[in-house]
Amino acid sequence: MGVMPALTPAEVAELRAAFPYFSLPAREDGRTVAYLDAAATSQRPGAVLDAERTFLETANSAVHRGTSGAVGAATAAFEGARAAVAEFVGAGSPDQIVWAENATDALNLVALGIGEANAGLGVEGSDRYLLGAGDEILVTEAEHHANLIPWQRLATKTGATFRYIPVRPDGTWTIDDARAAITPRTRIVAFAHVSNVTGYVAPVAEVVELAGAVGAVTVLDACQSVPHIPVDFAALGVDFAAFSGHKMLGPNGIGVLYGRPEALAALPPARTGGSAITRVTMEAAEFMPPPLRFEPGTQPVSQVVGLGAAIAFSRTVGMERAAAREHELVERLVEGITATPGLRLLGPADPAQRVALAAVSVDGLHAHDVGQFLDEQGILVRVGHHCAQPLHRALGITSSTRASVHLTTTEDEIDRFLDALRGAQRYFGVEVAA
C-alpha cells in the first residue's frame, strides 16, 4: 500500500467543526484562540463528549457486578472499549489492555508490581522481575518524570543500580548510545517512544532487540506516540507500554497499560481489593488473571466508554493521514523556528526525526514571559520544564516554550505562534544578532 495523503486544509476545517471547543466565540479583544497544547491535553470531539454523557444518562451501571441486564449492557460497553483499544495499538488480545487512572499510574503499576515481586509477594513467573545488588535499571536522560521517578525508587527499594543514557547536545540519544549503556546486568530498560520536549522518535524495535539479548524487560512511555502516529506494540516487541486518554481526544481519568501476555501474567498486582480476586480467606488472597487482576474496585466506566469513542473517531479520520498532516505542520514549525535569529530549537533539526511538537528557548527571555505574551495574543502553549527537569538541565536551560499540534491544527495557528515569538522578542527588547 502506498503512502496515504495528508488531510487537506478543507478536511481539517470540517474536522474542527466536530469539536465544540473550536466553535467558541472570539475573545473580547476579537482574537480567536490558537490551541497549540495538545501534547499536554487534547480537545475532544462532540462524539466523545456525547458517548460519555449518553452512557451516564442511559446505561450507567456497575460493570462485572451482578447478573442484571443493565449490568450486562454496561459491561459490554466497557469491554468493547477495551477490545477497540487493543486493536488500535496492535495487541493480540483485549486481555493485554489494563485500565489505569492515566499513563503515570500505568507506569507506576509496573514499577510497583515489580517491587511487590521483590518483597516476596510475587505470582507464578515473577522470578523474572527479581532485582538485587549489581542488577541495573536503565532509563534515558530525556524521560518525563513519570517514567523516571518510579524507577529511581524501585532501584532504592531493591538495591539495584539506577543508570541512564545521557542525551546529546540537541537532547536526543541514538541506538549506539543505548548499545553502549545496555550491559549483561541490565534488567529493565524504560524509555519514551516520543519525547515530550524534543519530539524525538526513539528507535524502539532496535532497543527492544538489545534489551532482549540480555533478558531485560522493556517499558515504553507511549503518551506522545499513540495519539499521533500508527502504533503496533506487538510488532515493536515491548513488554509494557503506557498512554493516556486525555492526550488522544479522550476523557481525563483514564489511562492504558499494555503488556505482553507473559509479562502481565508474571506481574503481581500493586493495588488490591474487590473484583481482582478469585478467593479470599482471612490468611491470604488469590488473584484473577490479567487484566482484572490489576483493576480492583469501581472502574472509571464512562471514561472508558469515552476513550472507546475517541478511538473510533481517530480510526474514522485515519491515523496515517492524520500523521502525514501533522508532519507537514511540524515541518512548518521547525522551519520557522530555525529561520528566526534568537530562537533555539530543542531536539532534532530534521523534522523527519520528530513527531507532533517543537519546544523552543528564546534567547534572553524566560519561558514564562514568553508564555504570558503568547497568551495575550490568544495563543495557548505549554511553558516550563514539561516534567523533564533533567533533560532541560542537560540542555543548559531551566524551561522552554512548547507548541504542539494535533489533527485539528491549522497553518494559520502555526504562523501566529511564530509571529508571536518574534513579537515577544520585540516587546521585551531582546537584541537579536542577524
C-alpha positions in Angstrom: 0.0 0.0 0.0 1.3 3.4 -0.9 1.8 6.4 1.3 -1.5 7.9 2.5 -2.2 11.5 1.6 -2.3 14.1 4.3 -5.5 15.6 5.5 -6.3 18.6 3.4 -7.0 22.1 4.9 -10.6 21.7 3.9 -10.9 18.3 5.7 -9.2 19.9 8.8 -11.8 22.7 8.7 -14.5 20.1 8.6 -12.9 18.2 11.5 -12.7 21.3 13.6 -16.4 21.7 13.3 -16.8 18.4 15.2 -15.1 19.9 18.3 -17.2 22.2 20.4 -14.1 23.9 21.7 -13.3 25.3 18.3 -16.7 26.8 17.9 -16.3 29.2 20.9 -16.7 32.9 20.1 -13.7 35.1 19.8 -12.3 36.7 22.9 -13.4 40.2 23.9 -10.4 41.6 22.1 -11.5 39.9 18.9 -8.7 37.4 18.8 -9.6 33.7 18.3 -7.8 31.1 20.3 -5.0 29.1 18.7 -4.8 25.9 20.7 -1.2 24.6 20.5 -1.1 22.5 23.6 -2.4 19.1 22.5 0.8 17.4 24.0 -0.5 18.4 27.4 -4.1 17.6 26.8 -6.1 17.4 23.6 -9.6 18.8 22.9 -12.5 16.4 22.5 -14.8 15.9 19.6 -18.6 16.1 20.3 -18.8 12.3 19.6 -16.6 11.6 22.6 -18.5 14.0 24.9 -21.8 12.6 23.7 -20.7 9.0 24.2 -19.8 9.5 27.8 -22.9 11.6 28.5 -25.2 9.1 26.8 -23.7 6.2 28.7 -24.2 8.1 32.0 -27.7 9.1 31.2 -29.0 5.8 29.7 -26.7 2.9 30.6 -24.8 3.7 33.8 -24.3 0.6 35.9 -21.7 -1.3 37.8 -19.6 -3.5 35.5 -18.7 -7.1 36.2 -21.0 -7.0 39.3 -24.3 -8.8 39.3 -26.4 -10.5 36.7 -29.0 -7.9 35.6 -29.4 -6.9 32.0 -28.3 -3.4 32.9 -25.0 -4.7 34.3 -24.5 -6.8 31.2 -25.0 -3.9 28.9 -22.6 -1.7 30.8 -20.1 -4.5 30.9 -20.4 -5.0 27.2 -19.7 -1.3 26.6 -16.8 -1.3 29.0 -15.2 -4.4 27.5 -16.0 -3.3 24.0 -13.8 -0.2 24.5 -11.0 -2.5 25.8 -11.2 -4.5 22.6 -11.2 -1.3 20.5 -8.1 -0.1 22.3 -6.4 -3.4 21.9 -6.9 -3.4 18.1 -5.8 0.2 17.8 -2.4 -0.4 19.4 -1.8 -3.9 17.9 -2.5 -6.0 21.0 -3.2 -9.6 20.1 -6.0 -9.8 22.8 -8.1 -7.4 24.8 -6.7 -9.1 27.9 -3.4 -7.3 27.2 -5.1 -4.0 28.0 -5.3 -2.8 31.6 -7.2 0.3 32.7 -5.4 2.8 34.8 -6.0 6.3 36.0 -3.6 7.8 33.5 -0.2 6.9 31.9 1.6 7.9 35.1 -0.5 5.5 37.0 0.1 2.8 34.4 3.9 3.2 34.6 3.7 3.0 38.4 1.6 -0.2 38.2 4.6 -1.8 36.5 7.3 -0.4 38.8 5.2 -1.1 42.0 4.3 -4.5 40.7 8.0 -5.4 40.3 8.5 -4.0 43.8 5.8 -6.4 45.1 7.6 -9.3 43.4 10.8 -8.3 45.2 9.0 -8.0 48.5 8.0 -11.7 48.4 4.5 -11.1 47.0 5.1 -12.5 43.6 2.9 -14.7 41.4 3.8 -17.6 39.2 6.6 -16.4 36.9 7.6 -13.4 39.0 11.2 -14.6 39.3 11.9 -12.7 36.1 11.4 -9.5 37.9 13.7 -10.1 40.9 16.4 -7.5 41.3 19.4 -7.1 43.6 22.8 -5.6 44.0 24.6 -5.4 40.7 21.4 -5.5 38.6 20.8 -2.4 36.6 17.7 -0.3 35.8 18.3 1.9 32.7 16.3 4.9 31.5 17.3 7.9 29.4 18.1 11.5 30.5 15.2 12.6 28.3 12.5 10.9 30.3 9.3 12.6 31.6 9.3 12.4 35.4 6.6 9.7 35.2 9.0 7.3 33.6 11.9 8.3 35.8 11.0 8.6 39.4 9.3 5.2 39.7 12.5 3.5 38.5 14.7 5.6 40.9 12.5 4.4 43.8 12.5 0.8 42.6 16.3 0.8 42.5 16.4 2.2 46.0 14.0 -0.5 47.3 15.7 -3.4 45.6 19.4 -2.4 45.8 19.7 -2.4 42.0 21.8 0.2 40.3 20.0 3.1 38.6 21.6 4.2 35.3 20.7 6.5 32.4 21.6 7.1 28.8 23.0 10.7 28.5 21.5 12.9 25.8 23.5 14.6 23.1 23.7 18.4 22.8 20.4 18.5 20.9 18.6 16.5 23.6 18.4 13.2 21.7 20.1 9.9 22.0 20.9 7.2 19.5 20.8 3.4 19.2 24.6 3.5 19.6 24.2 5.3 22.9 21.7 2.6 24.0 24.0 -0.2 22.9 26.9 1.3 25.0 24.6 1.6 28.0 22.9 -1.8 28.0 25.0 -4.5 29.8 24.6 -8.1 30.8 23.4 -6.8 34.2 20.6 -4.6 32.7 17.2 -5.9 33.9 14.8 -3.1 33.0 15.0 -0.5 30.1 12.4 2.2 30.3 12.2 5.0 27.7 9.8 7.2 25.8 8.6 6.4 22.3 8.4 10.2 21.5 10.0 12.8 23.8 7.5 15.3 25.1 10.2 18.0 24.9 12.1 17.3 21.7 9.6 15.3 19.8 12.4 12.8 19.1 11.2 9.4 17.9 13.1 6.6 19.6 14.4 3.5 17.8 12.1 1.3 19.8 12.4 -2.0 17.9 16.2 -1.8 18.0 16.3 -1.0 21.7 13.9 -3.9 22.4 16.2 -6.2 20.5 19.3 -5.1 22.5 17.3 -5.4 25.8 16.0 -8.9 24.8 19.5 -10.1 24.1 20.4 -9.6 27.8 17.0 -10.7 29.2 15.9 -7.2 30.2 12.3 -6.0 30.5 11.3 -3.1 28.3 8.8 -0.4 29.4 7.6 2.2 26.8 6.1 5.6 27.6 3.9 6.0 24.5 2.0 9.1 25.6 3.2 11.2 22.7 3.2 8.5 20.1 -0.2 6.7 20.3 -2.2 10.0 19.7 -0.2 11.0 16.6 1.2 8.0 14.7 0.1 4.5 13.9 1.5 2.2 16.7 1.7 -1.6 16.9 3.1 -2.6 20.3 3.2 -6.3 19.4 5.4 -5.5 16.3 7.6 -3.3 18.4 8.1 -6.1 20.8 7.9 -4.1 24.1 7.0 -5.9 27.3 4.9 -3.0 28.6 3.6 0.4 27.2 1.5 3.2 28.7 -0.5 6.0 27.4 -3.3 8.4 28.4 -6.8 9.0 27.1 -6.8 12.8 27.5 -3.9 13.3 25.1 -5.8 11.4 22.3 -9.2 13.1 22.1 -10.5 11.1 25.1 -11.5 11.8 28.7 -9.4 12.6 31.7 -9.1 10.0 34.3 -8.4 7.0 32.1 -5.0 5.6 31.1 -3.9 2.4 29.5 -1.2 -0.2 30.3 -0.4 -2.6 27.6 1.5 -5.7 28.3 2.7 -8.9 26.6 0.7 -11.8 27.9 3.7 -13.4 29.6 4.8 -10.1 31.1 1.4 -9.3 32.6 0.9 -12.9 33.8 4.1 -12.7 35.9 3.4 -9.2 37.3 1.9 -9.0 40.8 -0.9 -6.5 41.5 0.3 -3.4 43.2 -3.2 -2.4 44.3 -5.6 -4.9 45.7 -9.3 -5.2 46.6 -12.6 -6.3 45.3 -13.1 -7.7 41.8 -9.5 -8.5 41.3 -9.6 -11.7 43.3 -10.9 -15.3 42.9 -10.7 -16.4 46.5 -10.1 -14.7 49.8 -9.6 -16.2 53.3 -8.5 -14.5 56.5 -5.0 -15.6 55.7 -4.5 -15.0 52.0 -5.9 -14.0 48.6 -5.8 -15.5 45.2 -6.0 -13.1 42.2 -7.7 -13.1 38.9 -5.7 -13.4 35.7 -4.9 -10.2 33.8 -6.3 -7.7 33.1 -8.8 -7.9 36.0 -6.0 -8.7 38.5 -4.9 -5.0 38.1 -8.4 -3.4 38.2 -9.7 -3.6 41.8 -12.6 -1.5 42.9 -15.1 0.5 40.9 -13.7 1.4 37.5 -14.0 4.7 35.5 -16.6 3.2 33.2 -17.9 6.3 31.5 -14.3 7.4 30.8 -13.5 4.1 29.3 -16.6 4.4 27.0 -15.4 7.9 26.1 -12.0 6.5 25.2 -13.6 3.9 23.0 -15.4 6.7 21.2 -12.1 8.6 20.8 -10.5 5.5 19.2 -13.5 5.2 16.8 -13.1 8.9 15.9 -9.4 8.5 15.2 -9.9 5.4 13.1 -12.5 7.2 11.0 -10.1 10.1 10.3 -7.3 7.6 9.6 -4.1 7.7 11.7 -1.8 7.6 8.6 -3.5 10.6 7.1 -3.5 12.5 10.4 0.2 11.7 10.9 1.0 12.9 7.5 -0.9 16.2 8.1 0.8 16.7 11.5 4.2 16.1 9.9 3.6 19.0 7.5 2.7 21.2 10.4 5.8 20.2 12.4 8.0 21.0 9.3 6.4 24.4 9.2 7.2 24.9 12.9 10.8 23.7 12.7 11.5 25.8 9.6 10.0 28.9 11.2 11.9 28.5 14.4 15.3 27.7 12.8 15.0 30.6 10.4 14.5 33.1 13.3 17.6 34.5 15.0 17.5 34.2 18.8 15.3 31.1 18.8 16.9 27.8 19.8 15.0 24.7 18.7 15.3 21.8 21.2 15.7 18.4 19.6 16.5 17.3 16.1 16.6 19.9 13.3 15.4 17.3 10.9 11.5 17.2 11.1 11.5 13.6 9.9 13.0 12.6 13.3 10.3 14.2 15.4 6.6 14.0 16.0 3.8 16.4 16.9 5.7 19.2 18.7 8.5 21.7 18.9 9.9 23.3 22.0 12.0 26.5 21.8 14.2 28.6 24.0 14.1 32.3 23.3 17.5 33.9 24.0 17.3 36.5 26.8 13.8 35.6 27.8 12.3 33.3 30.4 9.7 30.9 29.1 7.1 32.2 31.4 7.4 35.7 30.0 7.1 34.3 26.5 4.1 32.3 27.5 2.3 35.3 29.0 2.9 37.3 25.9 1.6 34.5 23.7 -1.5 34.1 25.9 -2.2 37.8 25.4 -2.2 37.1 21.7 -4.7 34.2 22.1 -2.1 31.5 21.6 -2.2 28.6 24.1 1.1 26.7 24.5 2.9 25.0 27.4 5.8 26.7 29.2 8.1 25.3 31.9 10.2 22.2 32.2 7.4 19.9 30.9 8.0 17.4 33.8 11.5 16.8 32.3 13.9 18.8 34.5 17.0 16.6 33.9 16.6 17.0 30.1 16.3 20.8 30.4 19.3 20.8 32.8 21.3 18.8 30.2 20.4 21.4 27.6 21.6 24.2 29.8 18.2 25.8 30.4 15.5 25.7 33.1 12.5 25.9 30.9 11.2 26.2 27.3 8.1 27.1 25.3 6.4 24.2 23.6 3.9 24.3 20.7 2.2 21.0 19.9 -0.1 20.1 17.1 -3.0 17.7 16.5 -5.2 16.7 13.6 -7.2 19.9 14.0 -4.3 22.4 14.0 -4.1 24.8 11.1 -1.3 26.5 9.2 -2.6 29.9 10.5 -2.2 28.8 14.1 1.4 27.8 13.4 2.1 31.1 11.7 0.5 33.1 14.6 2.8 31.2 17.0 5.9 32.0 15.0 4.9 35.7 14.5 4.2 36.0 18.3 7.6 34.6 19.2 9.1 37.4 17.1 6.7 39.8 18.6 7.9 38.8 22.1 11.5 39.5 21.1 10.5 43.0 20.0 8.2 43.6 23.0 10.9 42.7 25.6 13.6 44.5 23.6 15.7 41.4 23.1 18.7 42.1 20.9 18.9 39.5 18.1 22.0 39.1 16.0 21.2 38.8 12.4 
